[in-house]
Amino acid sequence: MLYMLGTLAVDTRPFSIDKFDRQASADIASKGLMGAFPGKEFGGEGDDEITLSGRLLPTKIGGLDELEIVHEMRRTGTRFPVQRGDGKRLGWFAITRVSEGHTEILRDGVGFVVEHSISMTRVQPDTGAGQQIISGLLSLFGAGR
């Protein structure tokens, strides 16, 4: 496993990524001082954004179903924990943008290669997340319908 986005596993197949970008900031307030350089004060943690990018080969190994799950997570504003493959928890995130590009379009209208990018921003943990994760796990095994 490369990453876990809530209950969605991002692995080397069928739904993979090959690039990880993270931009995090801190809020620094500037205070004007008479006759001196403005004072700076740490105001807290700023935005924390992650972008995962990769390529799918839907006709060879799949991945479009997982990409549709990502779109559904974006549409519903789902908040979920993100965990790296080595077990490091990166925090709670929500998807802000999903882009996909199909190349070498086949007869069914799907590209032989599908490049995708998932942009997420850090959010406060969802208070009802335990139930969502349990429901997600049950849906993986076809239970709880």
C-alpha positions as CSV (number, residue, x, y, z in Angstrom):
1,M,0.0,0.0,0.0
2,L,1.3,3.5,-0.9
3,Y,-1.4,5.5,0.8
4,M,-4.8,5.1,2.5
5,L,-7.4,7.8,1.9
6,G,-9.9,6.9,4.5
7,T,-10.9,3.4,3.4
8,L,-9.6,3.7,-0.2
9,A,-6.2,2.0,-0.7
10,V,-3.9,3.6,-3.2
11,D,-1.4,0.9,-4.3
12,T,0.7,0.0,-7.2
13,R,-2.3,-1.6,-8.9
14,P,-5.0,-1.0,-10.0
15,F,-5.2,2.6,-8.6
16,S,-1.7,3.9,-8.3
17,I,0.2,7.2,-7.9
18,D,3.7,8.1,-8.9
19,K,4.0,11.6,-7.5
20,F,3.4,13.1,-4.0
21,D,3.5,16.9,-3.4
22,R,2.9,18.6,-0.1
23,Q,2.7,22.3,0.6
24,A,2.3,23.4,4.3
25,S,2.5,26.9,5.7
26,A,2.5,28.8,9.0
27,D,0.6,31.9,9.8
28,I,2.9,34.7,10.8
29,A,1.4,38.0,11.9
30,S,3.3,41.3,11.4
31,K,3.1,44.0,14.0
32,G,4.1,47.5,13.2
33,L,6.7,49.0,15.6
34,M,7.8,52.6,15.7
35,G,11.3,53.1,14.5
36,A,12.1,49.4,14.1
37,F,11.6,46.5,11.8
38,P,8.0,45.1,12.1
39,G,7.7,42.4,14.7
40,K,6.7,39.0,13.6
41,E,4.6,36.6,15.7
42,F,3.7,33.0,15.1
43,G,-0.1,32.8,14.7
44,G,-0.5,29.1,14.3
45,E,-0.4,26.4,11.6
46,G,-1.5,27.5,8.1
47,D,-2.9,25.5,5.2
48,D,-1.6,22.0,4.6
49,E,-2.2,20.7,1.1
50,I,-1.4,17.4,-0.5
51,T,-1.5,16.4,-4.2
52,L,-1.3,12.8,-5.4
53,S,-0.7,12.2,-9.1
54,G,-0.4,9.1,-11.2
55,R,-1.4,7.1,-14.3
56,L,-4.0,4.4,-14.7
57,L,-4.2,1.7,-17.4
58,P,-7.9,1.0,-17.2
59,T,-8.0,-1.6,-20.0
60,K,-5.0,-3.5,-18.6
61,I,-5.2,-3.3,-14.8
62,G,-8.3,-1.1,-14.0
63,G,-8.5,1.8,-11.6
64,L,-11.5,3.7,-12.9
65,D,-13.8,2.4,-10.1
66,E,-11.4,3.8,-7.5
67,L,-11.1,7.1,-9.4
68,E,-15.0,7.3,-9.3
69,I,-14.8,6.7,-5.5
70,V,-12.4,9.7,-5.3
71,H,-14.9,11.8,-7.3
72,E,-17.7,10.8,-4.9
73,M,-15.6,11.7,-1.9
74,R,-15.0,15.1,-3.4
75,R,-18.7,15.6,-4.3
76,T,-19.8,14.8,-0.7
77,G,-17.1,16.7,1.1
78,T,-16.0,13.5,2.9
79,R,-13.3,14.1,5.6
80,F,-10.9,11.2,6.0
81,P,-7.6,10.3,7.6
82,V,-4.6,10.0,5.3
83,Q,-2.0,7.4,6.1
84,R,1.3,6.8,4.3
85,G,2.4,3.2,3.4
86,D,5.0,3.2,6.2
87,G,2.2,3.8,8.8
88,K,2.7,7.5,9.3
89,R,-0.5,9.4,9.8
90,L,-0.6,12.7,7.9
91,G,-3.9,14.0,9.4
92,W,-7.4,14.5,8.3
93,F,-8.1,15.8,4.8
94,A,-10.8,16.6,2.3
95,I,-10.6,16.5,-1.5
96,T,-10.7,19.9,-3.1
97,R,-10.0,19.0,-6.7
98,V,-9.7,15.9,-8.9
99,S,-8.5,16.1,-12.5
100,E,-8.2,13.3,-15.0
101,G,-7.0,13.3,-18.6
102,H,-7.6,10.5,-21.0
103,T,-5.1,9.8,-23.9
104,E,-5.1,7.3,-26.7
105,I,-8.9,7.1,-26.5
106,L,-10.3,3.6,-27.3
107,R,-13.7,2.7,-28.9
108,D,-15.5,2.8,-25.6
109,G,-14.5,6.5,-25.0
110,V,-12.0,5.6,-22.2
111,G,-8.3,6.4,-22.6
112,F,-5.8,3.6,-22.7
113,V,-3.8,5.9,-20.3
114,V,-5.6,8.0,-17.7
115,E,-3.6,10.6,-15.9
116,H,-5.1,11.8,-12.6
117,S,-4.4,14.3,-9.9
118,I,-6.1,14.5,-6.4
119,S,-5.7,17.7,-4.4
120,M,-6.6,17.6,-0.7
121,T,-6.5,20.1,2.1
122,R,-6.2,19.5,5.8
123,V,-9.4,19.8,7.8
124,Q,-10.6,19.2,11.3
125,P,-11.4,15.6,12.1
126,D,-15.0,14.5,11.4
127,T,-16.8,13.8,14.7
128,G,-18.8,10.9,13.1
129,A,-15.9,9.5,11.2
130,G,-15.9,6.2,13.1
131,Q,-19.2,5.2,11.6
132,Q,-18.2,6.3,8.1
133,I,-15.0,4.2,8.3
134,I,-17.0,1.2,9.5
135,S,-19.5,1.7,6.7
136,G,-16.7,2.0,4.2
137,L,-15.1,-1.2,5.4
138,L,-18.4,-3.1,5.2
139,S,-19.0,-1.9,1.7
140,L,-15.6,-3.3,0.6
141,F,-16.8,-6.7,1.5
142,G,-20.3,-6.3,0.2
143,A,-21.9,-6.2,3.6
144,G,-24.1,-3.6,5.2
145,R,-26.2,-2.8,2.1
